[in-house]
Amino acid sequence: MKSNKITDHLILMVGALFMLIPIWLIFASSTHNPNTIVSEGLQWLPGDNMVAIYDEAWNKSLGFSDAVTAKSMIINSMIMGLGFAFGKIVISMMAAFALVYFRLPYATAWFWLIFVTLLLPLEVRIIPSYEVVAGLGLLNSYTGLILPLIASATATFFFRQFFKTIPDELLEAAQLDNAGPFRFLIDILLPLSKTMIAAIFIIMFVVGWNQYLWPIMMTTDESYNTIVMGIKQVLNNINETSLPRYDYAFAMVILAMLPPILVVVLFQRWFVKGLVESEK
Amino acid sequence: MERRQQFFHSPLPYVFLAPQILIIAVFFVYPAAKAVYLSFMLEDPWGTSSLFVWFENYQILFESAEYLSSIGFTLMFAVVVSFLSLGLALLLAVKADNIIHGQGTYKVTLTWVYAVAPAIAGVIGGFLFNPHIGIFTELFAMIGWEFSFQTDPVDATVALVIVSVWKQVSVNFIYFLAGLQSISYAVKEAATLDCISDSKRFWTITFPLLAPTGFFLLVINLTYSFFETFGVIDTMTNGGPGGGTTSLVYKVYRDGFVGADLGGSSAQSVVLLLLVLTLTFIQFRVVEKRVHY
């Protein structure tokens, strides 16, 4: 029994190292002079260039035509992540509210229409989607980046399931007190849904931040680059120069991962709850 | 259960539904319908003239050796990635469920990779497998394997699989651990009394109880390998070398967006649509069973 526990820990440690080592190598290497990387490869121990390189990545533009820095791309990613999460939650809650609390003609039809989004990921409608967004003049805009993505069957069903667990008596009581639908939604449902909202917000923020294909298609203007898509440009730049600025690229990679990782680690409990419950 | 109590205001629910429905109509249903329509048309690249050609686009597609090899690669890749990431995650989840001390630490260290974008995972992979600066080339050289993911399609596939699995293990781990922890203590205790052997107990009690979670995750993992690995492929191999790692999704993007072959790309989109339909159908059959379990 005792030796079993030790094997368990060993296996878990190997697993944890498998997860950690890639990131550690990139981080440690980012703090070295690029010459060291070119001649000696990735580094296991941190160097002494940390402050300088992160300062450079944050403030200076390298390989972009405009003044695109980690800072400007992270701001775009923030807008994308927050807009994505906020938008999904608002329109999903509203739709779920309509589906659960109103006697709606053709409710099943609406339900299926929302369900259909699950069947239509971007890849099955890639060119026409681009044309629609272009036709509406939304290329290179935050609206174009966010709005087309915020319809969400999973979030709607998530709230629909949750609303169904709220006892009828609450609505009866609210109606006795002459509360209308808006009142009921804002004063009763919203406070009751707080943890649900927090959980799904965390998931959606990470998913929004990590969008890749959609921003590539929607933006030609580099000032709208998110950091996840901007990485590709940094990579192209590295492959073209004789002395590749690996340190700069590594720092960009670390900066691109940091915000979503922090969110997931700091809000671990809500994150796990949101993930497990939303897929039910 | 039908809700007894409801509001009656008639136009109001439509106001609440409208934003969601409008976005779905404009950005989902219309483009998808257009893709189906375009898949039956032959259009010149400037869109000045088009011709209804029935299934010609599909015929060309399935006669193209490139497309067939892309199907082969995608299926093989999806199956390998799904099974490896499910197996690894299950092993780790079972071990994490066993231990008492330090479970929280392992949970965090094994789950945070969820937050890494596939595209970023691909960039990191590209560095680790890089023949000049990476660590894997040396590692493989020690066992006599001349590893070169930039020139050899098999090596490129191996590299993509490792990175894609690395990225996916955490999600599976979370679900498996949640599944394991929902098995009641009484069941576990009874099993321990009846059966001394750890591995036998796992295969006869725990594994069957986890099967519904496993089936559900299988669909999630297949979907991930088909669709979300686009970011990994685009940053690591660009579908190369020699088109050897071009997945179906990567090909749709390449042919339609970069190559501007509307009819052909739309036909590929429709094939993908059928794939999603199948996966969703399977998923819902399984979820239904899960509920009744």
Interface residues (C-beta under 8 A of the other chain):
Chain A: N4 K5 D8 H9 I11 L12 G15 A16 F18 M19 L20 P22 I23 L25 I26 S29 I37 V38 G41 L42 V90 I91 S92 M94 A95 F97 A98 L99 V100 Y101 F102 R103 L104 W110 L113 I114 V116 T117 L118 L119 L120 P121 E123 V124 R125 I126 I127 P128 S129 Y130 E131 V132 V133 L147 P148 I150 A151 T156 K164 D168 L171 E172 Q175 G180 P181 F184 V206 W209 N210 Y212 L213 M217 V228 M229 I231 K232 L235 Y246 A249 F250 V253 A256 M257 P260 I261 V263 V264 V265 Q268 F271 V272 L275 V276 E279 K280
Chain B: M1 R3 R4 Q5 Q6 F7 F8 H9 L12 P13 Y14 F16 L17 P19 Q20 I21 I23 I24 V26 F27 F28 V29 Y30 P31 A32 K34 A35 L38 L88 L91 L92 K95 A96 N98 I99 G102 Y106 K107 V108 T109 L110 T111 W112 V113 Y114 A115 V116 A117 P118 A119 I120 V123 I124 G125 G126 F127 L128 H132 I133 G134 I135 E138 W166 V169 S170 V171 I174 Y175 A178 D198 F216 I220 F227 F230 G231 D234 T235 V249 V252 Y253 G256 F257 L262 S265 S266 S269 V270 L272 L273 V276 L277 T280 V287
